[in-house]
Amino acid sequence: MFWLVASTAVAAFMAAVMIVVRIRASKKPATVKKIILPPLFMSTGALMFLFPVFHISWIQMMEAFLLGMIFSIFLIKASRFEIRGNDIFMIPSRAFPYILFGLLLARIIIKLVIGSYISFGETSGMFFMLAFGMIITWRIAMLYQFLQLKNALNIG
């Protein structure tokens, strides 16, 4: 029970930090580097799978990754760019904080259900894959939108 509460508190804190970072980022121009670095940094978390306690089956990995991809749809819908002068900026969405906390609530509910059937380590591995599937899909969509606008800037 302690780990469930602790991991939920950490996830809520990370969601709050992400909201603040996102609001601050909207005040500076977006770049390819700013879009692709977060998933690269997060990928180092896959080192957790070196430890047997976090091992999950391929089917569990694919299920979690696919669910993350589905969850990313909400983030993609809340992420828009606009051209200001010669720069591209992320438009802050008013729905973004609600989406983040809604996704957090959904993840907590799923964690409660899954956590009663599999070990804490396996649950952790699956939720890493869910989060990774979500951020990869979201950032690829953001990169695509950004590059389309960048091409429009170069053409126009």
Secondary structure, DSSP 8 states (H G I E B T S, - for coil): -HHHHHHHHHHHHHHHHHHHHHHHHTTS---HHHHHHHHHHHHGGGGGGGSGGG---HHHHHHHHHHHHHHHHHHHHT-EEEEETTEEEEE--TTHHHHHHHHHHHHHHHHHHHHTTS-HHHHHHHHHHHHHHHHHHHHHHHHHHHHHHHHHHHH-
